[in-house]
Amino acid sequence: MSKRFKASCPCCGSVELSAAELRLVVSPRRSFYLFRCPRCEQAVRKPAGPRIIELLTDGGVLSVRVHAS
């Protein structure tokens, strides 16, 4: 069974997502994760601190690293 993550949609509240349904953007200035709510299909963006980055990365979420220029 694949890892499931709980996240919060501003419209629907708590939702469960698979690693494939999440994307993580890691930047020196501002990191965040993205998903489309499985209930209302709204695109959601949430901030990601070091602990969230670690949990999502360890759970197999695809991440993109952006370097400041």
PDB file of N, CA, C and O in Angstrom:
ATOM      1  N   MET A   1       0.848  -1.189   0.000  1.00  0.00           N
ATOM      2  CA  MET A   1       0.000   0.000   0.000  1.00  0.00           C
ATOM      3  C   MET A   1       0.891   1.250   0.000  1.00  0.00           C
ATOM      4  O   MET A   1       1.864   1.330   0.750  1.00  0.00           O
ATOM      5  N   SER A   2       0.550   2.202  -0.837  1.00  0.00           N
ATOM      6  CA  SER A   2       1.373   3.405  -0.934  1.00  0.00           C
ATOM      7  C   SER A   2       1.067   4.374   0.197  1.00  0.00           C
ATOM      8  O   SER A   2      -0.015   4.355   0.785  1.00  0.00           O
ATOM      9  N   LYS A   3       2.026   5.201   0.479  1.00  0.00           N
ATOM     10  CA  LYS A   3       1.917   6.213   1.539  1.00  0.00           C
ATOM     11  C   LYS A   3       0.818   7.210   1.198  1.00  0.00           C
ATOM     12  O   LYS A   3       0.690   7.625   0.046  1.00  0.00           O
ATOM     13  N   ARG A   4       0.031   7.594   2.186  1.00  0.00           N
ATOM     14  CA  ARG A   4      -1.025   8.596   2.029  1.00  0.00           C
ATOM     15  C   ARG A   4      -0.676   9.785   2.916  1.00  0.00           C
ATOM     16  O   ARG A   4      -0.117   9.630   4.002  1.00  0.00           O
ATOM     17  N   PHE A   5      -1.016  10.967   2.432  1.00  0.00           N
ATOM     18  CA  PHE A   5      -0.740  12.205   3.152  1.00  0.00           C
ATOM     19  C   PHE A   5      -2.045  12.934   3.402  1.00  0.00           C
ATOM     20  O   PHE A   5      -2.945  12.922   2.562  1.00  0.00           O
ATOM     21  N   LYS A   6      -2.145  13.566   4.559  1.00  0.00           N
ATOM     22  CA  LYS A   6      -3.295  14.418   4.854  1.00  0.00           C
ATOM     23  C   LYS A   6      -2.919  15.863   4.565  1.00  0.00           C
ATOM     24  O   LYS A   6      -1.835  16.322   4.923  1.00  0.00           O
ATOM     25  N   ALA A   7      -3.827  16.563   3.917  1.00  0.00           N
ATOM     26  CA  ALA A   7      -3.627  17.977   3.624  1.00  0.00           C
ATOM     27  C   ALA A   7      -4.969  18.671   3.803  1.00  0.00           C
ATOM     28  O   ALA A   7      -5.993  18.023   4.018  1.00  0.00           O
ATOM     29  N   SER A   8      -4.951  19.984   3.714  1.00  0.00           N
ATOM     30  CA  SER A   8      -6.170  20.755   3.924  1.00  0.00           C
ATOM     31  C   SER A   8      -6.488  21.603   2.697  1.00  0.00           C
ATOM     32  O   SER A   8      -5.661  22.385   2.231  1.00  0.00           O
ATOM     33  N   CYS A   9      -7.704  21.430   2.187  1.00  0.00           N
ATOM     34  CA  CYS A   9      -8.214  22.253   1.096  1.00  0.00           C
ATOM     35  C   CYS A   9      -9.002  23.401   1.729  1.00  0.00           C
ATOM     36  O   CYS A   9      -9.767  23.164   2.664  1.00  0.00           O
ATOM     37  N   PRO A  10      -8.838  24.635   1.250  1.00  0.00           N
ATOM     38  CA  PRO A  10      -9.577  25.757   1.843  1.00  0.00           C
ATOM     39  C   PRO A  10     -11.097  25.620   1.703  1.00  0.00           C
ATOM     40  O   PRO A  10     -11.845  26.195   2.495  1.00  0.00           O
ATOM     41  N   CYS A  11     -11.551  24.871   0.715  1.00  0.00           N
ATOM     42  CA  CYS A  11     -13.001  24.686   0.519  1.00  0.00           C
ATOM     43  C   CYS A  11     -13.539  23.426   1.200  1.00  0.00           C
ATOM     44  O   CYS A  11     -14.621  23.447   1.786  1.00  0.00           O
ATOM     45  N   CYS A  12     -12.782  22.335   1.119  1.00  0.00           N
ATOM     46  CA  CYS A  12     -13.287  21.029   1.560  1.00  0.00           C
ATOM     47  C   CYS A  12     -12.772  20.577   2.921  1.00  0.00           C
ATOM     48  O   CYS A  12     -13.323  19.650   3.515  1.00  0.00           O
ATOM     49  N   GLY A  13     -11.735  21.214   3.412  1.00  0.00           N
ATOM     50  CA  GLY A  13     -11.143  20.774   4.676  1.00  0.00           C
ATOM     51  C   GLY A  13     -10.138  19.657   4.440  1.00  0.00           C
ATOM     52  O   GLY A  13      -9.432  19.663   3.432  1.00  0.00           O
ATOM     53  N   SER A  14     -10.068  18.707   5.353  1.00  0.00           N
ATOM     54  CA  SER A  14      -9.072  17.648   5.321  1.00  0.00           C
ATOM     55  C   SER A  14      -9.317  16.679   4.159  1.00  0.00           C
ATOM     56  O   SER A  14     -10.435  16.208   3.945  1.00  0.00           O
ATOM     57  N   VAL A  15      -8.247  16.397   3.421  1.00  0.00           N
ATOM     58  CA  VAL A  15      -8.293  15.427   2.327  1.00  0.00           C
ATOM     59  C   VAL A  15      -7.068  14.526   2.415  1.00  0.00           C
ATOM     60  O   VAL A  15      -6.053  14.907   2.998  1.00  0.00           O
ATOM     61  N   GLU A  16      -7.163  13.331   1.837  1.00  0.00           N
ATOM     62  CA  GLU A  16      -6.030  12.410   1.772  1.00  0.00           C
ATOM     63  C   GLU A  16      -5.537  12.335   0.344  1.00  0.00           C
ATOM     64  O   GLU A  16      -6.322  12.287  -0.603  1.00  0.00           O
ATOM     65  N   LEU A  17      -4.203  12.326   0.202  1.00  0.00           N
ATOM     66  CA  LEU A  17      -3.582  12.327  -1.115  1.00  0.00           C
ATOM     67  C   LEU A  17      -2.457  11.304  -1.165  1.00  0.00           C
ATOM     68  O   LEU A  17      -1.818  11.016  -0.153  1.00  0.00           O
ATOM     69  N   SER A  18      -2.223  10.764  -2.344  1.00  0.00           N
ATOM     70  CA  SER A  18      -1.067   9.892  -2.547  1.00  0.00           C
ATOM     71  C   SER A  18       0.135  10.764  -2.910  1.00  0.00           C
ATOM     72  O   SER A  18      -0.015  11.948  -3.211  1.00  0.00           O
ATOM     73  N   ALA A  19       1.317  10.173  -2.877  1.00  0.00           N
ATOM     74  CA  ALA A  19       2.530  10.901  -3.259  1.00  0.00           C
ATOM     75  C   ALA A  19       2.419  11.399  -4.699  1.00  0.00           C
ATOM     76  O   ALA A  19       2.920  12.479  -5.015  1.00  0.00           O
ATOM     77  N   ALA A  20       1.777  10.638  -5.569  1.00  0.00           N
ATOM     78  CA  ALA A  20       1.639  11.020  -6.974  1.00  0.00           C
ATOM     79  C   ALA A  20       0.731  12.238  -7.163  1.00  0.00           C
ATOM     80  O   ALA A  20       0.800  12.908  -8.193  1.00  0.00           O
ATOM     81  N   GLU A  21      -0.112  12.525  -6.183  1.00  0.00           N
ATOM     82  CA  GLU A  21      -1.042  13.659  -6.286  1.00  0.00           C
ATOM     83  C   GLU A  21      -0.436  14.964  -5.754  1.00  0.00           C
ATOM     84  O   GLU A  21      -1.071  16.016  -5.830  1.00  0.00           O
ATOM     85  N   LEU A  22       0.770  14.903  -5.224  1.00  0.00           N
ATOM     86  CA  LEU A  22       1.440  16.067  -4.646  1.00  0.00           C
ATOM     87  C   LEU A  22       2.686  16.418  -5.447  1.00  0.00           C
ATOM     88  O   LEU A  22       3.306  15.548  -6.060  1.00  0.00           O
ATOM     89  N   ARG A  23       3.047  17.697  -5.439  1.00  0.00           N
ATOM     90  CA  ARG A  23       4.309  18.171  -5.992  1.00  0.00           C
ATOM     91  C   ARG A  23       4.931  19.091  -4.957  1.00  0.00           C
ATOM     92  O   ARG A  23       4.225  19.825  -4.265  1.00  0.00           O
ATOM     93  N   LEU A  24       6.240  19.052  -4.854  1.00  0.00           N
ATOM     94  CA  LEU A  24       6.979  19.845  -3.884  1.00  0.00           C
ATOM     95  C   LEU A  24       7.971  20.726  -4.619  1.00  0.00           C
ATOM     96  O   LEU A  24       8.726  20.246  -5.464  1.00  0.00           O
ATOM     97  N   VAL A  25       7.972  22.013  -4.300  1.00  0.00           N
ATOM     98  CA  VAL A  25       8.935  22.962  -4.869  1.00  0.00           C
ATOM     99  C   VAL A  25       9.797  23.460  -3.713  1.00  0.00           C
ATOM    100  O   VAL A  25       9.294  24.044  -2.753  1.00  0.00           O
ATOM    101  N   VAL A  26      11.098  23.221  -3.818  1.00  0.00           N
ATOM    102  CA  VAL A  26      12.040  23.595  -2.748  1.00  0.00           C
ATOM    103  C   VAL A  26      12.923  24.729  -3.267  1.00  0.00           C
ATOM    104  O   VAL A  26      13.595  24.601  -4.290  1.00  0.00           O
ATOM    105  N   SER A  27      12.901  25.830  -2.539  1.00  0.00           N
ATOM    106  CA  SER A  27      13.653  27.026  -2.913  1.00  0.00           C
ATOM    107  C   SER A  27      14.292  27.612  -1.665  1.00  0.00           C
ATOM    108  O   SER A  27      13.748  27.469  -0.569  1.00  0.00           O
ATOM    109  N   PRO A  28      15.445  28.273  -1.812  1.00  0.00           N
ATOM    110  CA  PRO A  28      16.061  28.911  -0.641  1.00  0.00           C
ATOM    111  C   PRO A  28      15.162  29.977  -0.007  1.00  0.00           C
ATOM    112  O   PRO A  28      15.228  30.209   1.200  1.00  0.00           O
ATOM    113  N   ARG A  29      14.341  30.608  -0.806  1.00  0.00           N
ATOM    114  CA  ARG A  29      13.485  31.686  -0.287  1.00  0.00           C
ATOM    115  C   ARG A  29      12.142  31.209   0.237  1.00  0.00           C
ATOM    116  O   ARG A  29      11.718  31.595   1.327  1.00  0.00           O
ATOM    117  N   ARG A  30      11.469  30.363  -0.549  1.00  0.00           N
ATOM    118  CA  ARG A  30      10.107  29.967  -0.187  1.00  0.00           C
ATOM    119  C   ARG A  30       9.785  28.609  -0.790  1.00  0.00           C
ATOM    120  O   ARG A  30       9.692  28.483  -2.011  1.00  0.00           O
ATOM    121  N   SER A  31       9.616  27.601   0.038  1.00  0.00           N
ATOM    122  CA  SER A  31       9.270  26.264  -0.434  1.00  0.00           C
ATOM    123  C   SER A  31       7.778  26.036  -0.213  1.00  0.00           C
ATOM    124  O   SER A  31       7.180  26.595   0.707  1.00  0.00           O
ATOM    125  N   PHE A  32       7.187  25.205  -1.072  1.00  0.00           N
ATOM    126  CA  PHE A  32       5.756  24.937  -0.973  1.00  0.00           C
ATOM    127  C   PHE A  32       5.418  23.614  -1.642  1.00  0.00           C
ATOM    128  O   PHE A  32       6.205  23.071  -2.418  1.00  0.00           O
ATOM    129  N   TYR A  33       4.229  23.106  -1.327  1.00  0.00           N
ATOM    130  CA  TYR A  33       3.731  21.923  -2.013  1.00  0.00           C
ATOM    131  C   TYR A  33       2.408  22.268  -2.671  1.00  0.00           C
ATOM    132  O   TYR A  33       1.691  23.170  -2.236  1.00  0.00           O
ATOM    133  N   LEU A  34       2.102  21.529  -3.731  1.00  0.00           N
ATOM    134  CA  LEU A  34       0.919  21.780  -4.543  1.00  0.00           C
ATOM    135  C   LEU A  34       0.112  20.501  -4.698  1.00  0.00           C
ATOM    136  O   LEU A  34       0.666  19.402  -4.730  1.00  0.00           O
ATOM    137  N   PHE A  35      -1.187  20.654  -4.794  1.00  0.00           N
ATOM    138  CA  PHE A  35      -2.048  19.524  -5.126  1.00  0.00           C
ATOM    139  C   PHE A  35      -3.376  20.036  -5.660  1.00  0.00           C
ATOM    140  O   PHE A  35      -3.746  21.191  -5.449  1.00  0.00           O
ATOM    141  N   ARG A  36      -4.080  19.163  -6.347  1.00  0.00           N
ATOM    142  CA  ARG A  36      -5.429  19.466  -6.794  1.00  0.00           C
ATOM    143  C   ARG A  36      -6.355  18.691  -5.870  1.00  0.00           C
ATOM    144  O   ARG A  36      -6.223  17.475  -5.730  1.00  0.00           O
ATOM    145  N   CYS A  37      -7.287  19.388  -5.243  1.00  0.00           N
ATOM    146  CA  CYS A  37      -8.196  18.752  -4.290  1.00  0.00           C
ATOM    147  C   CYS A  37      -8.979  17.641  -4.994  1.00  0.00           C
ATOM    148  O   CYS A  37      -9.567  17.870  -6.051  1.00  0.00           O
ATOM    149  N   PRO A  38      -8.986  16.447  -4.413  1.00  0.00           N
ATOM    150  CA  PRO A  38      -9.714  15.343  -5.042  1.00  0.00           C
ATOM    151  C   PRO A  38     -11.241  15.507  -4.980  1.00  0.00           C
ATOM    152  O   PRO A  38     -11.965  14.821  -5.702  1.00  0.00           O
ATOM    153  N   ARG A  39     -11.720  16.391  -4.142  1.00  0.00           N
ATOM    154  CA  ARG A  39     -13.175  16.613  -4.032  1.00  0.00           C
ATOM    155  C   ARG A  39     -13.664  17.725  -4.950  1.00  0.00           C
ATOM    156  O   ARG A  39     -14.563  17.507  -5.762  1.00  0.00           O
ATOM    157  N   CYS A  40     -13.080  18.916  -4.829  1.00  0.00           N
ATOM    158  CA  CYS A  40     -13.585  20.076  -5.586  1.00  0.00           C
ATOM    159  C   CYS A  40     -12.707  20.431  -6.785  1.00  0.00           C
ATOM    160  O   CYS A  40     -13.078  21.279  -7.597  1.00  0.00           O
ATOM    161  N   GLU A  41     -11.545  19.787  -6.899  1.00  0.00           N
ATOM    162  CA  GLU A  41     -10.587  19.985  -7.987  1.00  0.00           C
ATOM    163  C   GLU A  41      -9.910  21.355  -7.993  1.00  0.00           C
ATOM    164  O   GLU A  41      -9.296  21.740  -8.988  1.00  0.00           O
ATOM    165  N   GLN A  42     -10.018  22.090  -6.889  1.00  0.00           N
ATOM    166  CA  GLN A  42      -9.323  23.378  -6.772  1.00  0.00           C
ATOM    167  C   GLN A  42      -7.827  23.130  -6.631  1.00  0.00           C
ATOM    168  O   GLN A  42      -7.413  22.212  -5.922  1.00  0.00           O
ATOM    169  N   ALA A  43      -7.009  23.946  -7.305  1.00  0.00           N
ATOM    170  CA  ALA A  43      -5.559  23.888  -7.131  1.00  0.00           C
ATOM    171  C   ALA A  43      -5.216  24.541  -5.792  1.00  0.00           C
ATOM    172  O   ALA A  43      -5.677  25.643  -5.494  1.00  0.00           O
ATOM    173  N   VAL A  44      -4.404  23.852  -4.989  1.00  0.00           N
ATOM    174  CA  VAL A  44      -4.059  24.329  -3.649  1.00  0.00           C
ATOM    175  C   VAL A  44      -2.536  24.401  -3.535  1.00  0.00           C
ATOM    176  O   VAL A  44      -1.821  23.501  -3.977  1.00  0.00           O
ATOM    177  N   ARG A  45      -2.062  25.480  -2.937  1.00  0.00           N
ATOM    178  CA  ARG A  45      -0.628  25.681  -2.693  1.00  0.00           C
ATOM    179  C   ARG A  45      -0.449  25.997  -1.215  1.00  0.00           C
ATOM    180  O   ARG A  45      -1.109  26.887  -0.680  1.00  0.00           O
ATOM    181  N   LYS A  46       0.448  25.263  -0.557  1.00  0.00           N
ATOM    182  CA  LYS A  46       0.696  25.431   0.875  1.00  0.00           C
ATOM    183  C   LYS A  46       2.194  25.591   1.133  1.00  0.00           C
ATOM    184  O   LYS A  46       3.005  24.980   0.438  1.00  0.00           O
ATOM    185  N   PRO A  47       2.572  26.402   2.121  1.00  0.00           N
ATOM    186  CA  PRO A  47       3.997  26.542   2.453  1.00  0.00           C
ATOM    187  C   PRO A  47       4.556  25.231   3.011  1.00  0.00           C
ATOM    188  O   PRO A  47       3.840  24.445   3.631  1.00  0.00           O
ATOM    189  N   ALA A  48       5.848  25.019   2.775  1.00  0.00           N
ATOM    190  CA  ALA A  48       6.509  23.811   3.267  1.00  0.00           C
ATOM    191  C   ALA A  48       7.801  24.178   3.969  1.00  0.00           C
ATOM    192  O   ALA A  48       8.763  24.617   3.338  1.00  0.00           O
ATOM    193  N   GLY A  49       7.815  23.993   5.284  1.00  0.00           N
ATOM    194  CA  GLY A  49       9.028  24.192   6.062  1.00  0.00           C
ATOM    195  C   GLY A  49       9.898  22.944   5.997  1.00  0.00           C
ATOM    196  O   GLY A  49       9.544  21.971   5.330  1.00  0.00           O
ATOM    197  N   PRO A  50      11.030  22.969   6.685  1.00  0.00           N
ATOM    198  CA  PRO A  50      11.973  21.845   6.635  1.00  0.00           C
ATOM    199  C   PRO A  50      11.360  20.490   6.990  1.00  0.00           C
ATOM    200  O   PRO A  50      11.666  19.488   6.344  1.00  0.00           O
ATOM    201  N   ARG A  51      10.512  20.449   7.994  1.00  0.00           N
ATOM    202  CA  ARG A  51       9.914  19.160   8.409  1.00  0.00           C
ATOM    203  C   ARG A  51       8.959  18.628   7.334  1.00  0.00           C
ATOM    204  O   ARG A  51       8.978  17.435   7.035  1.00  0.00           O
ATOM    205  N   ILE A  52       8.140  19.483   6.760  1.00  0.00           N
ATOM    206  CA  ILE A  52       7.214  19.073   5.700  1.00  0.00           C
ATOM    207  C   ILE A  52       8.010  18.594   4.480  1.00  0.00           C
ATOM    208  O   ILE A  52       7.661  17.584   3.868  1.00  0.00           O
ATOM    209  N   ILE A  53       9.074  19.315   4.130  1.00  0.00           N
ATOM    210  CA  ILE A  53       9.924  18.909   3.002  1.00  0.00           C
ATOM    211  C   ILE A  53      10.471  17.504   3.246  1.00  0.00           C
ATOM    212  O   ILE A  53      10.446  16.660   2.350  1.00  0.00           O
ATOM    213  N   GLU A  54      10.959  17.257   4.444  1.00  0.00           N
ATOM    214  CA  GLU A  54      11.516  15.953   4.792  1.00  0.00           C
ATOM    215  C   GLU A  54      10.446  14.854   4.695  1.00  0.00           C
ATOM    216  O   GLU A  54      10.694  13.799   4.112  1.00  0.00           O
ATOM    217  N   LEU A  55       9.272  15.099   5.258  1.00  0.00           N
ATOM    218  CA  LEU A  55       8.200  14.094   5.233  1.00  0.00           C
ATOM    219  C   LEU A  55       7.745  13.781   3.812  1.00  0.00           C
ATOM    220  O   LEU A  55       7.575  12.616   3.454  1.00  0.00           O
ATOM    221  N   LEU A  56       7.550  14.811   3.009  1.00  0.00           N
ATOM    222  CA  LEU A  56       7.090  14.592   1.639  1.00  0.00           C
ATOM    223  C   LEU A  56       8.162  13.905   0.790  1.00  0.00           C
ATOM    224  O   LEU A  56       7.858  12.994   0.020  1.00  0.00           O
ATOM    225  N   THR A  57       9.405  14.338   0.931  1.00  0.00           N
ATOM    226  CA  THR A  57      10.495  13.731   0.172  1.00  0.00           C
ATOM    227  C   THR A  57      10.666  12.265   0.556  1.00  0.00           C
ATOM    228  O   THR A  57      10.787  11.402  -0.314  1.00  0.00           O
ATOM    229  N   ASP A  58      10.677  11.989   1.844  1.00  0.00           N
ATOM    230  CA  ASP A  58      10.814  10.606   2.315  1.00  0.00           C
ATOM    231  C   ASP A  58       9.634   9.745   1.876  1.00  0.00           C
ATOM    232  O   ASP A  58       9.773   8.532   1.717  1.00  0.00           O
ATOM    233  N   GLY A  59       8.475  10.369   1.679  1.00  0.00           N
ATOM    234  CA  GLY A  59       7.283   9.642   1.263  1.00  0.00           C
ATOM    235  C   GLY A  59       7.156   9.471  -0.236  1.00  0.00           C
ATOM    236  O   GLY A  59       6.163   8.919  -0.709  1.00  0.00           O
ATOM    237  N   GLY A  60       8.142   9.931  -0.999  1.00  0.00           N
ATOM    238  CA  GLY A  60       8.141   9.705  -2.432  1.00  0.00           C
ATOM    239  C   GLY A  60       7.497  10.779  -3.282  1.00  0.00           C
ATOM    240  O   GLY A  60       7.237  10.554  -4.464  1.00  0.00           O
ATOM    241  N   VAL A  61       7.231  11.950  -2.704  1.00  0.00           N
ATOM    242  CA  VAL A  61       6.635  13.047  -3.475  1.00  0.00           C
ATOM    243  C   VAL A  61       7.685  13.624  -4.416  1.00  0.00           C
ATOM    244  O   VAL A  61       8.819  13.882  -4.013  1.00  0.00           O
ATOM    245  N   LEU A  62       7.299  13.822  -5.672  1.00  0.00           N
ATOM    246  CA  LEU A  62       8.186  14.405  -6.664  1.00  0.00           C
ATOM    247  C   LEU A  62       8.520  15.836  -6.262  1.00  0.00           C
ATOM    248  O   LEU A  62       7.628  16.627  -5.955  1.00  0.00           O
ATOM    249  N   SER A  63       9.821  16.167  -6.265  1.00  0.00           N
ATOM    250  CA  SER A  63      10.217  17.514  -5.875  1.00  0.00           C
ATOM    251  C   SER A  63      11.046  18.176  -6.964  1.00  0.00           C
ATOM    252  O   SER A  63      11.754  17.517  -7.725  1.00  0.00           O
ATOM    253  N   VAL A  64      10.938  19.489  -7.013  1.00  0.00           N
ATOM    254  CA  VAL A  64      11.717  20.315  -7.921  1.00  0.00           C
ATOM    255  C   VAL A  64      12.483  21.296  -7.062  1.00  0.00           C
ATOM    256  O   VAL A  64      11.902  21.967  -6.208  1.00  0.00           O
ATOM    257  N   ARG A  65      13.778  21.384  -7.281  1.00  0.00           N
ATOM    258  CA  ARG A  65      14.613  22.335  -6.545  1.00  0.00           C
ATOM    259  C   ARG A  65      14.861  23.537  -7.427  1.00  0.00           C
ATOM    260  O   ARG A  65      15.310  23.408  -8.566  1.00  0.00           O
ATOM    261  N   VAL A  66      14.564  24.714  -6.887  1.00  0.00           N
ATOM    262  CA  VAL A  66      14.763  25.968  -7.597  1.00  0.00           C
ATOM    263  C   VAL A  66      15.890  26.724  -6.897  1.00  0.00           C
ATOM    264  O   VAL A  66      15.851  26.939  -5.686  1.00  0.00           O
ATOM    265  N   HIS A  67      16.882  27.119  -7.666  1.00  0.00           N
ATOM    266  CA  HIS A  67      18.022  27.832  -7.091  1.00  0.00           C
ATOM    267  C   HIS A  67      17.872  29.319  -7.370  1.00  0.00           C
ATOM    268  O   HIS A  67      17.536  29.715  -8.486  1.00  0.00           O
ATOM    269  N   ALA A  68      18.120  30.138  -6.360  1.00  0.00           N
ATOM    270  CA  ALA A  68      18.045  31.598  -6.534  1.00  0.00           C
ATOM    271  C   ALA A  68      19.201  32.048  -7.398  1.00  0.00           C
ATOM    272  O   ALA A  68      20.304  31.506  -7.319  1.00  0.00           O
ATOM    273  N   SER A  69      18.938  33.047  -8.227  1.00  0.00           N
ATOM    274  CA  SER A  69      20.028  33.545  -9.089  1.00  0.00           C
ATOM    275  C   SER A  69      20.598  34.832  -8.552  1.00  0.00           C
ATOM    276  O   SER A  69      21.519  35.394  -9.144  1.00  0.00           O
TER     277      SER A  69
END
